[in-house]
Amino acid sequence: MDDKQASPLSLRVPEPELRPGDTPDFSGVSVPRAGTVRRPDVDEDPETMRDLAFTIVRVLNRDGEAVGPWAGSLTD
């Protein structure tokens, strides 16, 4: 057995920002303009489209029209 004293274990559970029933605040969320996020090729390597996992992909503008690289390729 080691002569050193083992440090006690600890567990930190972070306090959630909101509890059920609270009103969420999305003011810190950056939403890009419709059509500004790139559209990957269908056979693109997943590693090269990793950036898309960290943004919001907006296809429709405020009038409900598909814009940008997604326009014309989506059906109802």
C-alpha positions as CSV (number, residue, x, y, z in Angstrom):
1,M,0.0,0.0,0.0
2,D,1.2,3.5,-0.8
3,D,2.3,5.8,2.1
4,K,0.5,8.8,0.5
5,Q,-3.0,9.6,1.8
6,A,-5.5,9.3,-1.0
7,S,-7.5,12.4,-1.6
8,P,-11.2,12.1,-1.0
9,L,-13.5,11.7,-4.0
10,S,-15.7,14.6,-5.0
11,L,-18.5,15.1,-7.5
12,R,-19.7,18.5,-8.8
13,V,-23.2,18.6,-10.3
14,P,-23.7,21.9,-12.0
15,E,-26.9,23.9,-11.3
16,P,-29.2,24.0,-14.4
17,E,-29.9,27.4,-15.9
18,L,-33.6,26.6,-16.0
19,R,-36.1,24.4,-14.2
20,P,-39.3,22.9,-15.7
21,G,-41.8,25.7,-16.0
22,D,-39.2,28.5,-16.3
23,T,-39.2,30.6,-19.4
24,P,-36.2,29.9,-21.6
25,D,-34.0,32.8,-22.8
26,F,-32.6,32.4,-26.3
27,S,-31.2,35.9,-26.6
28,G,-27.7,34.5,-26.7
29,V,-28.3,32.2,-29.6
30,S,-26.9,33.4,-32.9
31,V,-29.3,32.6,-35.8
32,P,-27.7,33.1,-39.3
33,R,-29.7,34.6,-42.1
34,A,-31.6,32.2,-44.3
35,G,-29.5,30.7,-47.1
36,T,-26.1,31.7,-45.7
37,V,-25.1,28.3,-44.3
38,R,-23.5,26.1,-47.0
39,R,-25.1,23.0,-48.3
40,P,-22.8,20.0,-48.4
41,D,-22.6,17.6,-51.3
42,V,-24.6,14.3,-50.7
43,D,-21.3,12.3,-50.9
44,E,-19.3,14.7,-48.8
45,D,-17.1,13.2,-46.1
46,P,-18.7,13.6,-42.7
47,E,-15.5,15.0,-41.2
48,T,-15.5,18.0,-43.6
49,M,-19.1,19.0,-42.7
50,R,-18.5,19.0,-38.9
51,D,-19.0,22.7,-38.9
52,L,-22.7,22.2,-39.7
53,A,-23.2,20.6,-36.3
54,F,-22.4,23.9,-34.6
55,T,-24.8,26.2,-36.4
56,I,-28.4,26.5,-37.3
57,V,-29.2,25.7,-40.9
58,R,-31.9,28.1,-42.0
59,V,-33.4,27.3,-45.4
60,L,-36.6,29.3,-45.4
61,N,-36.7,33.1,-45.2
62,R,-39.4,35.0,-43.3
63,D,-41.8,34.6,-46.4
64,G,-41.4,30.8,-46.3
65,E,-39.3,30.6,-49.4
66,A,-36.3,28.4,-49.7
67,V,-33.2,30.6,-50.4
68,G,-29.5,30.1,-50.9
69,P,-27.9,26.8,-51.9
70,W,-31.0,24.9,-50.7
71,A,-33.4,26.7,-53.0
72,G,-35.1,24.7,-55.7
73,S,-33.8,21.3,-54.3
74,L,-36.5,20.8,-51.7
75,T,-40.0,19.6,-52.3
76,D,-43.1,20.2,-50.2
